[in-house]
Amino acid sequence: MTYTTVQGDMWDSIAYKTMGDTAHTDKLILANQKHIGTHIFPSGVVLTIPSITEKLSDSLPPWKRVSG
């Protein structure tokens, strides 16, 4: 799958739009290493969107858990 950027896109917003979570940003960057130095994209850059096989945990991080 591919995604064509719009002016102002950033890695995390693209990961959220295309992969459902900003936690996948690292996978997105690794799949598009020739653009690794880009922080804010211009329009028209075609990026490869990697497949996601693992599901992210729905549990809260330790600092947000209530201990009882």
LUMVO-689694 format. One record per residue (C-alpha): residue in one letter; residue number from 1; z, x, y. Coordinates in steps of 0.001 Angstrom, whole numbers, m for minus. Each point is the difference from the previous one (the first is absolute). Layout:
<recs>
REC type seq      pz      px      py
REC    A NUM       Z       X       Y
...
</recs>
This chain:
<recs>
REC type seq      pz      px      py
REC    M   1       0       0       0
REC    T   2    m612    1157    3555
REC    Y   3    1250    m946    3445
REC    T   4   m1824     524    3287
REC    T   5    2361     774    2843
REC    V   6     242   m1786    3304
REC    Q   7     969    1820    3205
REC    G   8    3713     767      m7
REC    D   9     623    m237   m3750
REC    M  10    2679    2347   m1306
REC    W  11     735    1113   m3564
REC    D  12    3018   m2255    m459
REC    S  13   m1676   m3106    1393
REC    I  14   m3030     569   m2240
REC    A  15    2270     421   m3043
REC    Y  16    1759   m3241     883
REC    K  17   m3255   m1934     568
REC    T  18   m1776    1243   m3099
REC    M  19    2750     856   m2481
REC    G  20    2763   m2383    1025
REC    D  21    2676    2515     992
REC    T  22     389    2989    2291
REC    A  23    1701    1782   m2901
REC    H  24   m3507     688   m1347
REC    T  25    m970    2038    3086
REC    D  26     297    3300   m1883
REC    K  27   m2420   m1203   m2703
REC    L  28   m2470   m1118    2663
REC    I  29     122    3386    1752
REC    L  30    m424    1888   m3286
REC    A  31   m3093   m2072    m800
REC    N  32   m1518     864    3399
REC    Q  33     938    3622     592
REC    K  34   m2974     768    2225
REC    H  35    1651   m2226    2638
REC    I  36    3494    1445    m450
REC    G  37     120    1249    3611
REC    T  38    m754   m3448    1421
REC    H  39    2958   m1978    1306
REC    I  40   m1769   m2804    1863
REC    F  41   m3422    m939   m1337
REC    P  42   m3091    m885    1978
REC    S  43   m2051   m2937   m1257
REC    G  44   m2487     485   m2808
REC    V  45    1742    2537   m2245
REC    V  46    m405    m985   m3652
REC    L  47    3092     755   m2075
REC    T  48     490    m183   m3748
REC    I  49    2823   m2331   m1025
REC    P  50    1628    1229   m3215
REC    S  51    1011   m2344   m2805
REC    I  52    3675    m783    m225
REC    T  53    1332    m163   m3528
REC    E  54    3739     109     529
REC    K  55    1995   m2766    1634
REC    L  56    2399     966    2746
REC    S  57    3617    m834    m617
REC    D  58    1238   m3221    1566
REC    S  59    3561    1311     141
REC    L  60    1696    1031    3197
REC    P  61     515    3661     822
REC    P  62    3552    1250    m663
REC    W  63    1081    m112    3647
REC    K  64    m821   m3729     225
REC    R  65    1743   m1057   m3214
REC    V  66    3293   m1855     179
REC    S  67    2563    1512   m2316
REC    G  68    2485   m2367   m1425
</recs>
